[in-house]
Amino acid sequence: MSLLCLGVNYKTAPVEIRERLAFPEGELPERLHEINGLGAVRESVVLSTCNRVEIYAAAEDHPRAFDELAGYLVDHFEIGSPERIEFYHLEDENAARHLFHVASGLDSMVLGETEIFGQVKKAYQIAQDASATARRLNKLFQQSFRIGKLVRTGTQIQQGSTSVGSVAVDVAEQIFGRLQGCRVMVVGAGEMSRQVAQSLLSRGASSIFVSNRSHDKAVELAAELKGEAVRFDDWERVLKQVDIVISSTSAPHPIIHPAMIETVMPHRFGRSLFLIDIAVPRDIEPAVNDIDNVYLYDIDFLERIAARARVEREKQIALCEAMIERHIDEKGIEALAPERGPDRGELPGTEPIPHS
């Protein structure tokens, strides 16, 4: 049985393509069941983040499986044809090495970012809970967690700003020179929003407004941040006040539209409004950027900013890659090892997921 990886990421596809391929988290168990129902696929994990959509699979017939996976994506998301998207497809050792690099932060937009390790763990946990994995992918992902932790703790790959959220805050700080006294609206109450808001406060932001589709979650995060929870129908009041809007929700369609911004701009008395969209699919319609005195930055712009921060971290790449190869030389790729029957009372490849 072969290990496979098929996907797109920020290096191979623009945000317009990535957002069309994004899997809503709540649908993943059902989608994994559909993927495992394809003819050649036996196990699967879907890793869907703002910067990548990847399917890891164990399959009997890898050429057939690649065709089935690509066909599934274009059919499910109504893309048109596989030729419209440049999927990368990796097999066996190359697929395993790719996952090891992803989990270690070596394949991230922001080299060494911390979010991806948690995102890989969550993708695996969802697949495991959905009974979509077995020996091959259990072994593969558990080894990736050990390698990711080894690389993060054994090198300086995380030195400095290592997350997309931190880079978003860096952009805000570059815009204003400093954030002291800035008023910020954070749309979304997930982990990314929490990290961005905490970073903004640590750099001097004076007021944080939190809005989320589930108002209870907005209230919870606002209380944690000593900010104010805002209902969606109260946005107009807040948009007249704030300097920066940072949006990171899982909404399938834009939630901030040009008409909404055009309504509030006359009441801002010439003050610029800066919007930073770190969601995929995008939360903010691109046409918002055409409004006078409004400046919109999306996740692809953040990638260009992040590239400047890569210089120092890139010095760590060779060390990280050598560490991964040394681990492989010593341990092998466990998911590709010959199958052995489990000891009595044991199930293969089901050890707990590490917490750090």
Secondary structure, DSSP 8 states (H G I E B T S, - for coil): -EEEEEEEETTTS-HHHHHHH---GGGHHHHHHHHHTSSSEEEEEEEE-SSEEEEEEEESSHHHHHHHHHHHHHHHTT-S-GGGS--EEEETHHHHHHHHHHHHTTTSSSTT-SHHHHHHHHHHHHHHHTT---HHHHHHHHHHHHHHHHHHHHSSTT-S--SHHHHHHHHHHHHHS--TT-EEEEE--SHHHHHHHHHHHHTT--EEEEE-SSHHHHHHHHHHHT-EEE-GGGHHHHHTT-SEEEE----SS--B-HHHHHHHGGGGTT--EEEEE--SS-SB-GGGGGSTTEEEE-HHHHHHHHHHHHHHHHTTHHHHHHHHHHHHHHH--GGGS------TT--TT-------
